Amino acid sequence: MVSNSSGNTLLAGLRVVECSMLGPAAVSTPLADLGAEVIKVEMPTGDYVRNMSWPIIEGKSLLHLHVNRGKRSVVIDLKNIEGKKTFLELVAGADVVVEAMRPGGLERRGLGYEKLREVNPRIVMLSITGYGLTGPYRDLPSHGIAYDAWAGAVSPETNADGLPSIPNHTSIGITAGPLFGTAAILAGVVNAQKTGSGCYLEIAQSDAAAAFDWLRSETYRSYRRPESEVTGNPTDDYARRPPGTSGMADGVRYQFYASSNGHVLFMASEQKFWKNFCLAIGRQDLFESKPGEIYADHARGDTALRSELAKIFGQRTSAEWVELGLEHDVPIGPVNTPENISADPQFADRMGWQPSETLIAEQLPFPVRVVGQQPPAASTPAPELGEHTDEVLSEVLGYGPDRIAALRKSGAFGPE
């Protein structure tokens, strides 16, 4: 299990005011993990992320428990005059405002960037949306897989009834979008500290999915040029391969192989690694007969060698092959699944789990650490709706009980 360490104080003193719905709230999760104060401002009806997706753990969705961990929840009705005033007071003392909802959500409530700048010229505002603030799809309602499909990162597969269905895949847009946004936020904060002026940033999760998958789309784009200008690798006699990993389907020295109890990924595309492997298994004859090129040689299409390697890899367990790789400097990696990865010793050493005793669900930590320390760990679970309203208004804005009571009566926190 991961315990709290000083690694989660790197952003201590940074205050983020977040207005979010659903998964895009992940844009500020790394900030909270690294010690920033993230105040999640919710409308009286709350963020229905608490009931969205699966699994549901102790009545709360894992999505909510993960993306909103370490944050505090304040209920403010942004349609109410007193509620707007309270929100602007929070912004006046903040470094960042995150708008993670449909485009223009705060602007429609009279709380757009220009209004925020009036109370805080140094404020950095980030809007994270599905398709961005511009373009013909700007107002198209959407959810996470839409951005991967738009970017060409996931394609339909046919089910047993012959109908198109959504395949199991890693969601890119809803993950990469927040991470790109987090990096931009920190760049904006650094610039504001230097210049005294904030900025208005925006990111589309669809754009992020495309940017994350840049190699394939840029390769297709490059292939539009004549073959005299754009070729394949020298080891392929300069013939063009399909873009991305699809061009490795017929690889031999860079390929999956079945071990005696699972699979490993063999990656001896450099000649020195191929030689090390052959010597380690006592098969120098393989190297002598097919030494290959110095770099990037996958022995593509050599079915005889692939069959021979399949027999060899089936003689040892995955762990034994990894150990051989460590001992003889051969790139051989284990092949895990989301279900069994926690049993991997590398995972146990590097990642571990943040405990359910703290976060309600066991969760993976933020993966960047201060050298010599464990990964930063959230110290509080995702909040209940409005759990910290009185606390934040008292601690951050200095409101006394009478003023909080008056605001409550005015409807600033929604109907009584």
N, C-alpha and C positions, 0 to 999 in steps of 0.2 A: 504494500500500500504506500501511496505517496503522502507525505506529511508536509505541513506548511514549512516554508523556509524563507530566508531573506530574499530569495529570487523573486518573490511576488511583491517587492516594494520598488521596483525600477520606475514605475510610473506614479508613485505616491505623490499626491498633491495635484494630479491632473483630474479635473472634474468634467464629467461628460453628462449632458442632459439628453436623454434618448426618448424619442417618440417612435415606437416600433409596433409592428404587427407581424406575427409569425416568424419564419426562419431568418429573414434578413437582420433580425436583432443580433445575429452572430457577428456582425461587424464590430461590436463593442465588447464581445466576450473576451478576446485576447487582451484588451485594455484592462478589463476587470481582473483577469488572471494575473496581470503584471502589476496590479496594485492601484490602478486608477479608481476613482470614485465614480460609479456609473449609477445615475438616478433615472430609473425608467418611469417616465410620466405616462400614465394610462388614463383613458377616458373612463367614466363611471362604469361602463359596460365591460371594461377590461379587454385584454388581449386574449382572444379565444385560442391562442396557441396552447393553452393549458389543457385543452380537450382535443387537440389536433394530432393526427398521426398515431402511431403505435410504437412501442408498447405504452400502456398506462400503468404507472407505478405509484401505488398509494394514492390513486385518484388524480395523478398529474402525468401529463405526457412526458416521455423522455426528451422530446424536442424542446419543450419548455425548460425542463430541468437542466439541460445542457447549455442552451444558448443564453439563458438568463441567470446562470449561476453567478454568485458574487455581486449581484446588483440589488439595489433597493427600489421598491415600488411606491410611487406616490400617485394618488388619484387626484386629477385636476380636470375639471370640465373646461376645455378650451373654447367652448362656445359661450361661456359665461364671462361677463365683463370682469368680475373680481378674479375669476380663474385665470384669465389672460394676464392680468396684472401680476398675479403670483408667478405664473410661468416666466414672464419677462424678468422678474426679480431673480429667479433661478438662473436665467441666461446671463444676467449681468455679472454674476460671479463665477461663470463657467468658462472653460476653455474650448469646449466642443459641443455642438448640437448635432445629433444624429436623427435624421428623418428616414425611417425605414418603413415605408408604406406606399400607397399609390402616389403617383407624381402630383406635386403641388398640394399635398395634404395640409401643411402648415400655412401655405399662402392662402388657401381658401378660408382659413380661420383668422386671417389678418395677421399672421405671425411668420411671414416669409422672411427671407434673408435680410432684405433692406430694413425691415422693422427690427430684427434682432441686432443689426449693426448699430441702430440708434442707441441701444442700451449698452452695447459692448462692441466697440470697433475691432477688437482683437478676436472676435469669435470665429471659429472655424466650423462651418456647417457642411455636413455631408448628407446628400440624399442618395439612398440606394433603392432602386426600383427594379421592376422586371425588365423592361425594354428601354429605360432611360427617359429623360425629360424631353427628348425630341424624337422625330421620326414618325412614320405612319402607324407604328404599333404602340405608341406612347400610352394610350389609354386602354389597350387590350388587356382584359383580366387574364391572369396566368398563375401557374404554380411551377414548382421547381424543375420538373422534367422538361417543361416547355423550352427552357433556355438551352439545355443540352441538345434537344431536337432541332431547335433553330440553328445552333452552331454546327450541326452535323456530327456531333460527338456521340450520339446514340441513334440507332435505327430500329425500326420495328422488326420483330421476329414473328414467325407464323406459329400459332399454337396447334394443338391436336385437332381442332375443328377447322383448321385452314384460315383462321382469322388473325389479323395482325394484333400483336400484343406487346406490352412493354417488357423488355428483357431486364434481368438483373444487371445492374451496372453501378458504378460509382458516380454519384451526382456531382457535377462539376460546377455549374453556374452558382448554385446556392452555397457552395463552399468557397470557390475561388473569388466570387464577387465580394463577400465580406473581407477576405484576406487582402485583396487589392485595396479595398476601401480603408482597412486599418492602416496599411502602409501610407496611403495618401493623407489620412488624418494626421498621422505623426509628422509627415512632411509639412503639412499646413501649420501645425503647432510650432514647429521649429522656425518656420518662416515668420509666424506672428510674433514669436519672441524676439526675432532679429529686427523686424520692421515696425512692429506695433500695429500691423494691419492683418485682419483675418482674411478668409477667402471662402468662396462657395464652391464646393466640390460635388460631383455627382458620378455615380457609376451604375451601369446597367448590368444585371446578372447575366443577361444574354451576351453582352460584350465580353464579360469576364470568361464565359465558357469558350467563346471563340478565341480569345487571347491565350487562354490556357492550352488550347489545342492548336497552337500556332504552327507547329511543325508540318502537320498534314496539309492545312490550307495553304501555307506558304510554299510547300513543295508543289502542290497542284498549280499554283500560280507561276512558279518557276518553270514548270514543264510546258507552259504556253510558249516559251521562247524556243527557238530552233535548237535541235540536238547538237548543232555545232557549238552552241554557247552553254548549254546546260546538259550535263551527262550524269551517269551513275558513278559508282565507286570504281577506282582502277581495278580492284579485285574482281569486279563483275565485267571486266572488259568494257567498262564505261556504259554498259547497258542500263537503262533506267529501271529502277524497281518501283513497285507501288509505294505510295507515301506511307510514312509511319511504320508501325510494327507489322502491318500487313505485308510489307516487303520482306519480312523475316520468316514467313510461314514455311518456306522450304529450307531454312537454315539448318545446319548440322552441328557446327562447332559453337553455335549460339542457339540453344534450343532447350525445350523441356524434355526430360527423360524420366521414365518410371523407375523408382528405386524399389527395393524389396518391400517397403512399407508405405510408399507414397510417391512423391515426385521431387525432383530437384531441377534447378535451372542451371544449365551448363553454359558458360560464357567465355570460352577460350578463343575469342576471335583474333587476338594478337598471337603471333607465332610463338613468342616466348612462353605464353601461358599454355598453348597447345603442347609444346615440347615438355614443359614441366609436368603436365598431366600424363603424357605417354610414359615418361620416365617413372613417375610415381606408381603407375599400375603395372610396370614391367612390360610395357608394349612399345618399346622404342621402334619396333618395326612399323607401327602406324605412322609415326612421325617421319621416318626415313622414306616411306613410300608416298606420303602425302604431307610434305612440310607446309605447304600453303604459302601465302604472302605474309609479309611482316605485319601489316595492319589490316583490320576490318575484314578478315577473311572468314566467312561463315561456312565455307565449303558447301555453298548453296547447291541443292539439287543432287548431292552425292548420296544416293539412296543406299548404296552398299556400305558406306562408312556409317551412315545413320543407323542401319540395321545392326552393325557390329557394336556401335556404342550403346544401342538399346540393350543388347545382351550383357554388356559390361556393367552398365548402371543397375541392372536388375539384380546384381549379385550382392549389393550392400544396402544398408539402411540409409535413409536420408541423413541422419546424424553422422554416420560413418563417412559419407561423402563430404559433408561440411568439414569434418575434422581433417580429412585428407587435404581439402582446399587450404585450410589454415596451416597445415604442416608443410605443404609443398608449394605454396603460393600459386594456387589455381582458383580462379573465380567460379565457385560452385555455391549457389544459394539455395536455402530451403524454400519450399513452396507451401505457404500457409493459407488458411481461410479466415474470414472474420470470426468464425466459430472457434477455431483452435489456436489462433495467434498468441493468446495469453499463455500458452504452454511453452512457447519458444523462449529459450534462455536469454536471447538478446532483448526481447520484449520485457522480460522480467527485470533485466538490468537497467534498461533505458527508460521504460515507460511506467509500468506498474499501473495501479488503479487508484483513483481518488475514491475514498471510502463512502459507502452508502450511509454510514452513520453521520457523515457531514452533509452530503449532497443528495440524500434520499435514494439516488441510483449510483451504482459504481460508474465512474466516468474516466475517460482518458484525460491526461493532463495536457496543458499547453506544452508543445514539444521543444521549445527553445529554452535553454537554461543558462544560468550563469555557470561558467566552468567551475567544477568542483562542488556544485550544489545540485540538489534534486530539482526537477522541473517545478516551476511555480504552481502552486495549488490553491484553488478557490477555498475560502474559509467559511463561506455561507452558502446555503442552497438558494435556488431560484425562489423569488419572493411570492407570497400570496398577494392577491390584488389589494393595493393600498396599504400593505403591511407597515410601511415606513412613513406614511403621510405626516403624521404629527411629529415623528422623530426628525425627519428632514427639515420640515418647516421651522422647527425649534432650533436644531443644531446649525443648519446652513443659513437660514434667513433671520434667526433670532426672534421668531414670533413667540409671543407668550400665549398662555392658555386662552385668554380672553379673545385675542385676535383670531386664533385658530377656530374658536367657537363661533365667532362672528362670520368668518369665511364659510364655515360649514352651514350656517343658517342662511347665508346669501345664495347658496347653491353652487359655490365654487368647486365643491367636490362632488357635485351631482345632487339629485333629490335626496332629501333626508328620509 
